[in-house]
Amino acid sequence: MKSCAIVGINWGDEGKGRMVDLLTEDYDIVIRYQGGGNAGHTVVNKYGKFALHLLPSGIFHDGVVNVLGNGVALDAENLWAEIEDVRQKGVCVDPAHLKISDRASLLLPWHRDLDALEEARLGSRQYGSTKQGIAPFYSDKYQKKTVLAGELFYPDELREHLAELLEWKNLILTGVYGVNPYTFEELMDWIVTYGERIKPFVCDTGAFLRSRVAEGKSILFESQLGALRDLDYGIYPYTTSSNAIAAFAPIGSGLPSVRLDEVVGVVKAYSTCVGEGPFVCELFGEEANRLREAGGEYGAKTGRPRRVGPLDLVATRYGVQVQGATALALTKLDVLSYMEKIPVCTQYELDGKRSDVFPFPTALKEAKPILETLNGWRCDISGIRSWEKLPAAAKRYVEYLEERVGCPIRYVSVGPERDAIIIR
């Protein structure tokens, strides 16, 4: 049995979905272990182009079992829409192909409402939420006020539980935000409509996974977002509300006793960021627009223009350390082909001093990037499939990054297609 986690090194949107899609052929099971529908994994394959938000990126491979673990924010409504979408394009999604942990909590309609209401209340101080209900969901989970997917099999107890939660939640909706309360009928209609649709996929995934481990099956863990959005180790409070680091994979998947054999960290060849919070290397104006357009940098979930900048080696090195990465996948190297000189952030300046250390989040707003430039290659590399055929300047860029972050770059992506990859 072998196990590997695919994780983000920076702020998310690094290209994890395409790496999971690529590597899945070497694994029997793919597991999403945290997060919800607030981020997108873009995959391009023979079925078309997809922006997956809840479905594991291994869903396109026949014979691979995909699992949504207990750590996932289970939005049954959006999950069902996603299932229907991929089915219409010829992808098989059935209970043998997709399994949902009975210990995963349901993200209910009021979680999305509360997310939007709180962002509106914060105004200019908002955290840049995607308004998918993630923060209210995880808050409720840790207050022990969510519904587990397994409760769908116990309708009488479920109705009683929902009634208790409804009384509590309506106090918040009406008393804090001054909006209309939910009725029990509205909530039950939602449960009947969407809960019943996903019910055939719900099972004891912990028992399933333990049995497959005993058989020697291989497992690929898929994370959402990146190290800098991790609740504990990211740029708090501009983080997600779950743990996006590889160390959480065994816990959020339902296999707490499993050890990871490998951690593949995914990092983009330049920096991007969706949402609020400190972003030391941010570019503005025409320079930013050109990079954004070259890379198609718009959020897979929100469509928002991503903030862009040169690769931040200080943040990347920190991400590698936090994730415990054993190898890296460098994506979108082809996007930089238009540049004659490629800027890279090698250090931060803080209080008049240069530093290689990623600082405490509060200090980031005062940090200034120290930039170096490398020669560009000024030619199209999207058709290249071997390391030897890359231009010398492109190879030097990869080797320079590898040296500075202290982790081998095993994969180099030069396009969005599944085969547009160079394996070193």
Phi, psi and omega per residue, in radians:
M1 nan 2.287 3.062
K2 -2.141 2.650 -3.127
S3 -2.406 2.509 -3.118
C4 -2.580 2.451 3.056
A5 -1.931 2.359 3.026
I6 -1.811 2.065 -2.998
V7 -2.335 2.788 3.093
G8 -1.570 2.439 -3.102
I9 -1.619 -0.476 -3.035
N10 -2.005 -2.141 -3.008
W11 -1.666 0.156 -3.023
G12 1.718 3.064 3.136
D13 1.066 0.525 -3.100
E14 -1.443 -0.324 -3.079
G15 1.939 0.526 -3.110
K16 -1.135 -0.661 -3.089
G17 -1.040 -0.767 -3.133
R18 -1.183 -0.529 3.099
M19 -1.284 -0.685 3.065
V20 -1.111 -0.779 3.121
D21 -1.019 -0.697 -3.137
L22 -1.209 -0.802 -3.000
L23 -1.476 -0.229 -3.075
T24 -1.011 -0.540 -3.098
E25 -1.054 -0.293 3.119
D26 -1.696 0.086 -3.069
Y27 -2.283 2.744 -3.121
D28 -1.640 -0.510 -3.034
I29 -2.387 2.409 3.041
V30 -2.103 2.280 -3.060
I31 -2.185 2.236 2.889
R32 -1.546 2.207 -2.971
Y33 -2.025 -0.040 3.125
Q34 -2.843 2.989 3.095
G35 1.335 -3.096 -3.125
G36 -2.499 -2.416 -3.073
G37 -1.582 0.344 -3.060
N38 -1.557 -0.026 3.097
A39 -2.428 2.821 -3.095
G40 -2.147 2.454 3.012
H41 -1.911 1.991 -3.094
T42 -1.524 2.241 -3.130
V43 -2.276 2.311 3.057
V44 -2.076 2.108 3.140
N45 -2.610 -2.865 -3.058
K46 -1.120 -0.357 3.129
Y47 -1.469 -0.316 -3.107
G48 2.331 -2.767 3.110
K49 -1.885 2.272 -3.071
F50 -2.261 2.521 2.961
A51 -2.006 1.659 -3.115
L52 -1.448 2.442 -3.123
H53 -2.046 -0.588 3.115
L54 -2.163 -0.666 -3.133
L55 -1.118 2.380 3.027
P56 -1.069 2.589 -3.071
S57 -1.265 -0.100 3.063
G58 -1.461 0.071 -3.039
I59 -1.123 -0.334 -3.074
F60 -1.499 -0.048 -3.083
H61 -1.805 2.136 3.070
D62 -1.122 2.445 3.079
G63 1.483 -0.098 3.100
V64 -1.715 2.280 3.091
V65 -1.575 2.264 -3.141
N66 -1.892 2.368 -3.045
V67 -2.226 2.351 2.928
L68 -1.751 1.964 -3.005
G69 -1.386 3.109 -3.091
N70 -1.177 -0.325 -3.131
G71 -1.466 -0.058 -3.068
V72 -1.460 2.512 2.984
A73 -1.451 1.789 -2.939
L74 -1.507 1.658 3.091
D75 -1.576 1.650 -3.036
A76 -1.090 -0.609 -3.109
E77 -1.143 -0.897 -3.128
N78 -1.263 -0.563 3.080
L79 -1.090 -0.758 -3.131
W80 -1.118 -0.702 3.102
A81 -1.077 -0.676 3.131
E82 -1.185 -0.738 3.089
I83 -1.033 -0.817 3.141
E84 -1.073 -0.679 -3.113
D85 -1.123 -0.849 -3.111
V86 -1.245 -0.546 3.076
R87 -1.082 -0.723 -3.131
Q88 -1.100 -0.351 -3.140
K89 -1.765 0.293 3.001
G90 1.619 0.197 -3.125
V91 -1.635 2.311 3.120
C92 -1.393 2.150 3.040
V93 -2.307 1.815 3.117
D94 -2.415 3.032 -3.077
P95 -1.083 -0.308 3.063
A96 -1.416 -0.371 -3.040
H97 -1.754 -0.498 -3.118
L98 -2.326 2.254 3.114
K99 -2.250 2.430 -3.110
I100 -2.039 2.279 -3.132
S101 -1.092 2.340 3.069
D102 -1.229 -0.188 3.100
R103 -1.703 0.028 3.027
A104 -1.289 2.418 3.137
S105 -1.548 2.541 3.133
L106 -1.413 2.276 2.964
L107 -1.456 2.016 -3.038
L108 -1.659 2.836 -3.081
P109 -0.928 -0.617 -3.083
W110 -1.212 -0.334 3.084
H111 -1.154 -0.717 3.090
R112 -1.163 -0.716 3.120
D113 -1.038 -0.834 -3.100
L114 -1.147 -0.610 3.093
D115 -1.058 -0.842 -3.136
A116 -1.176 -0.692 -3.130
L117 -1.123 -0.711 -3.123
E118 -1.230 -0.677 3.083
E119 -1.093 -0.692 3.104
A120 -1.133 -0.682 3.122
R121 -1.131 -0.683 -3.114
L122 -1.224 -0.509 3.123
G123 1.055 -2.139 -3.100
S124 -1.208 -0.200 -3.134
R125 -1.678 0.132 -3.030
Q126 -1.116 2.796 -3.042
Y127 -1.578 -0.061 -3.122
G128 1.419 0.585 -3.133
S129 -1.107 2.603 3.025
T130 -1.400 -0.046 3.098
K131 1.085 0.575 3.086
Q132 -1.672 0.109 3.047
G133 1.524 0.202 -2.993
I134 -1.185 -0.861 -3.117
A135 -1.101 -0.845 3.081
P136 -1.062 -0.610 3.122
F137 -1.076 -0.943 -3.090
Y138 -1.174 -0.542 3.040
S139 -1.056 -0.802 3.116
D140 -1.131 -0.682 -3.123
K141 -1.041 -0.772 -3.109
Y142 -1.375 -0.181 2.959
Q143 -1.609 0.038 -3.126
K144 1.077 0.744 -3.120
K145 -2.242 0.803 3.033
T146 -2.191 2.940 3.108
V147 -1.803 2.196 3.088
L148 -1.378 2.553 -3.138
A149 -1.008 -0.595 3.141
G150 -1.114 -0.356 3.116
E151 -1.178 -0.275 3.093
L152 -1.068 -0.391 3.137
F153 -1.516 -0.020 -3.135
Y154 -2.235 1.292 -2.963
P155 -1.046 -0.664 -3.120
D156 -1.164 -0.816 3.121
E157 -1.161 -0.590 3.127
L158 -1.122 -0.761 3.131
R159 -1.075 -0.724 3.131
E160 -1.138 -0.732 -3.141
H161 -1.129 -0.769 3.136
L162 -1.085 -0.680 3.136
A163 -1.091 -0.696 3.106
E164 -1.144 -0.776 3.132
L165 -1.150 -0.656 -3.120
L166 -1.083 -0.759 3.137
E167 -1.038 -0.779 -3.123
W168 -1.196 -0.808 -3.064
K169 -1.185 -0.627 3.127
N170 -1.152 -0.507 3.052
L171 -1.068 -0.658 3.138
I172 -1.284 -0.808 -3.101
L173 -1.060 -0.759 -3.086
T174 -1.478 -0.739 -3.033
G175 -1.382 -0.635 -3.097
V176 -1.597 -0.788 -3.025
Y177 -1.858 -0.168 3.064
G178 1.153 0.612 3.119
V179 -1.976 2.981 -3.089
N180 -1.180 2.495 3.111
P181 -1.344 2.865 2.983
Y182 -1.456 2.638 2.985
T183 -1.736 2.764 3.124
F184 -1.093 -0.634 -3.136
E185 -1.114 -0.724 3.114
E186 -1.061 -0.753 -3.109
L187 -1.172 -0.747 -3.139
M188 -1.182 -0.604 3.073
D189 -1.061 -0.723 3.131
W190 -1.142 -0.761 3.134
I191 -1.068 -0.795 -3.126
V192 -1.120 -0.722 -3.085
T193 -1.208 -0.888 -3.006
Y194 -1.777 -0.631 3.111
G195 -1.075 -0.743 -3.135
E196 -1.180 -0.521 3.141
R197 -1.212 -0.647 -3.133
I198 -1.564 -0.177 -3.066
K199 -0.937 -0.699 -3.141
P200 -1.079 -0.339 -3.127
F201 -1.565 -0.235 -3.028
V202 -1.433 2.298 3.124
C203 -2.786 3.132 3.074
D204 -1.391 1.489 -3.077
T205 -1.220 -0.439 3.084
G206 -1.053 -0.835 3.109
A207 -1.117 -0.723 3.120
F208 -1.042 -0.826 -3.089
L209 -1.186 -0.690 3.122
R210 -1.083 -0.679 3.128
S211 -1.169 -0.641 3.138
R212 -1.267 -0.608 3.060
V213 -1.088 -0.722 3.117
A214 -1.086 -0.493 3.109
E215 -1.479 -0.069 3.116
G216 1.501 0.289 -3.141
K217 -1.209 2.620 -3.121
S218 -1.685 2.558 -3.006
I219 -2.253 2.340 3.062
L220 -1.991 2.157 3.134
F221 -1.732 2.310 -3.100
E222 -2.007 2.153 3.135
S223 -1.726 2.937 3.066
Q224 -2.015 2.550 3.141
L225 1.079 -2.801 -3.047
G226 -2.378 3.105 -3.054
A227 -0.990 -0.630 -3.078
L228 -1.358 -0.094 3.030
R229 -1.877 0.069 3.106
D230 -1.124 2.447 -3.061
L231 -1.035 -0.684 -3.073
D232 -1.643 -0.533 -3.004
Y233 -2.031 0.047 -3.114
G234 -1.634 -2.842 -3.049
I235 -1.519 1.027 -3.116
Y236 -0.898 2.360 0.132
P237 -1.620 0.210 -3.117
Y238 -1.549 0.959 -3.082
T239 -2.126 3.070 2.903
T240 -1.398 -3.083 -3.051
S241 -1.918 0.335 3.082
S242 -2.414 3.087 -3.120
N243 -1.656 1.978 -3.087
A244 -1.617 0.109 -3.091
I245 -1.531 2.744 -3.070
A246 -1.072 -0.549 -3.109
A247 -1.049 -0.414 -3.127
F248 -1.487 -0.194 -3.056
A249 -0.955 -0.858 3.134
P250 -1.076 -0.635 -3.108
I251 -1.245 -0.864 -3.078
G252 -1.315 -0.203 -3.129
S253 -1.610 -0.394 -3.053
G254 1.802 0.207 3.134
L255 -2.238 1.110 -3.028
P256 -1.093 -0.302 -3.101
S257 -1.596 -0.112 -3.073
V258 -1.428 2.443 3.068
R259 -1.804 2.478 3.125
L260 -1.396 2.296 3.066
D261 -1.447 -0.542 -3.047
E262 -2.623 2.571 3.043
V263 -2.245 1.977 3.090
V264 -1.706 1.960 3.112
G265 -1.575 2.362 -3.125
V266 -1.844 2.245 -3.134
V267 -2.375 2.383 3.117
K268 -1.381 2.694 -3.102
A269 -1.227 -0.109 3.044
Y270 -2.572 3.047 -3.063
S271 -1.689 2.444 3.000
T272 -2.431 2.708 -3.090
C273 -2.676 2.255 3.006
V274 -1.862 2.316 3.087
G275 1.755 -3.043 -3.039
E276 -1.497 3.081 3.070
G277 1.930 2.927 -3.101
P278 -1.156 2.395 -3.132
F279 -2.544 1.533 -2.895
V280 -1.004 -0.649 -2.997
C281 -1.658 0.286 -3.004
E282 -1.072 2.360 3.024
L283 -1.715 2.734 -3.136
F284 -2.348 2.933 3.016
G285 1.195 -2.617 -3.040
E286 -1.095 -0.661 3.133
E287 -1.064 -0.738 3.102
A288 -1.184 -0.752 -3.123
N289 -1.055 -0.719 -3.110
R290 -1.141 -0.749 3.113
L291 -1.163 -0.723 -3.138
R292 -1.079 -0.763 -3.135
E293 -1.225 -0.678 3.134
A294 -1.082 -0.648 -3.107
G295 -1.672 -0.046 -3.082
G296 1.033 0.794 -2.986
E297 -1.515 1.453 3.065
Y298 -2.364 2.399 -3.031
G299 -0.976 2.306 -3.129
A300 -1.147 -0.516 -3.136
K301 -1.605 -0.774 -2.981
T302 -1.772 -0.387 -3.032
G303 1.349 0.037 -3.131
R304 -1.179 2.464 3.030
P305 -1.054 2.291 3.093
R306 -1.375 2.509 2.967
R307 -1.244 2.448 -3.039
V308 -2.301 2.796 3.110
G309 -3.037 3.097 3.074
P310 -1.171 2.800 3.125
L311 -1.043 2.263 -3.110
D312 -1.718 1.781 -3.090
L313 -1.265 -0.471 3.096
V314 -1.142 -0.871 3.125
A315 -1.170 -0.670 -3.116
T316 -1.158 -0.743 3.113
R317 -1.082 -0.713 3.090
Y318 -1.099 -0.763 3.128
G319 -1.068 -0.706 3.096
V320 -1.070 -0.740 -3.127
Q321 -1.171 -0.802 -3.106
V322 -1.138 -0.659 -3.126
Q323 -1.404 -0.281 -3.062
G324 1.125 0.673 -3.046
A325 -1.142 2.367 3.067
T326 -1.740 -0.290 3.091
A327 -2.757 2.782 -3.138
L328 -2.124 2.643 2.946
A329 -2.035 2.097 3.138
L330 -1.707 2.064 -3.070
T331 -1.864 2.774 3.043
K332 1.060 0.580 3.078
L333 -1.081 -0.573 -3.116
D334 -1.090 -0.454 -3.102
V335 -1.088 -0.521 -3.076
L336 -1.410 0.023 -3.031
S337 -1.104 -0.338 -3.122
Y338 -1.427 -0.209 -3.020
M339 -1.507 2.337 3.030
E340 -1.385 -0.698 3.044
K341 -2.201 2.328 -3.064
I342 -1.913 2.019 3.131
P343 -1.363 2.560 3.082
V344 -2.433 2.358 3.079
C345 -1.515 2.058 -3.080
T346 -1.773 -0.452 -3.128
Q347 -2.623 2.923 2.968
Y348 -1.913 2.621 2.951
E349 -1.836 2.130 3.136
L350 -2.309 2.188 3.132
D351 0.945 0.673 3.096
G352 1.366 0.058 -3.131
K353 -2.076 2.559 3.087
R354 -1.518 2.497 -3.095
S355 -2.530 2.519 3.043
D356 -1.663 -0.052 -3.002
V357 -1.668 2.302 3.056
F358 -1.255 2.106 -2.953
P359 -1.501 3.074 3.011
F360 -1.000 2.469 -3.023
P361 -0.874 -0.681 -3.097
T362 -1.089 -0.543 -3.102
A363 -1.348 -0.284 -3.056
L364 -1.087 -0.551 -3.092
K365 -1.157 -0.334 3.125
E366 -1.713 -0.121 -3.077
A367 -1.300 2.494 3.081
K368 -2.105 2.433 -3.097
P369 -1.357 2.416 2.986
I370 -1.773 2.050 -3.001
L371 -1.864 2.518 2.902
E372 -2.112 2.797 3.098
T373 -2.133 2.521 3.062
L374 -2.054 2.720 3.127
N375 -1.201 2.421 3.043
G376 -1.508 3.068 -3.099
W377 -1.947 -0.291 2.983
R378 0.861 0.756 3.039
C379 -2.698 2.780 -3.105
D380 -1.299 2.153 3.131
I381 -1.979 0.118 -3.026
S382 -1.157 -0.332 3.133
G383 -1.674 -0.033 -3.098
I384 -1.409 2.410 -3.106
R385 -2.216 0.120 3.100
S386 -2.372 2.574 -3.119
W387 -1.047 -0.701 -3.077
E388 -1.083 -0.507 -3.058
K389 -1.555 -0.102 3.074
L390 -1.167 2.551 3.038
P391 -1.022 2.637 -3.093
A392 -1.017 -0.661 -3.130
A393 -1.181 -0.620 3.114
A394 -1.190 -0.723 3.095
K395 -1.130 -0.677 3.130
R396 -1.121 -0.671 3.124
Y397 -1.069 -0.806 3.139
V398 -1.103 -0.804 -3.110
E399 -1.135 -0.642 3.108
Y400 -1.093 -0.809 3.124
L401 -1.088 -0.740 -3.136
E402 -1.050 -0.773 3.130
E403 -1.109 -0.731 -3.021
R404 -1.327 -0.505 -3.130
V405 -1.677 -0.238 3.055
G406 1.294 0.566 3.119
C407 -2.547 2.369 -3.101
P408 -1.154 2.387 3.051
I409 -1.646 1.848 -3.058
R410 -1.558 -0.569 -3.084
Y411 -2.119 2.426 3.082
V412 -2.248 2.018 -3.127
S413 -1.598 2.308 -3.139
V414 -2.130 0.330 3.115
G415 3.059 2.930 -3.070
P416 -1.377 -0.321 -3.072
E417 -1.203 2.719 -3.091
R418 -1.024 -0.629 -3.082
D419 -1.593 0.008 -3.121
A420 -1.444 1.084 -3.023
I421 -2.463 2.472 3.049
I422 -1.948 2.155 3.132
I423 -1.819 2.081 -3.101
R424 -1.545 nan nan
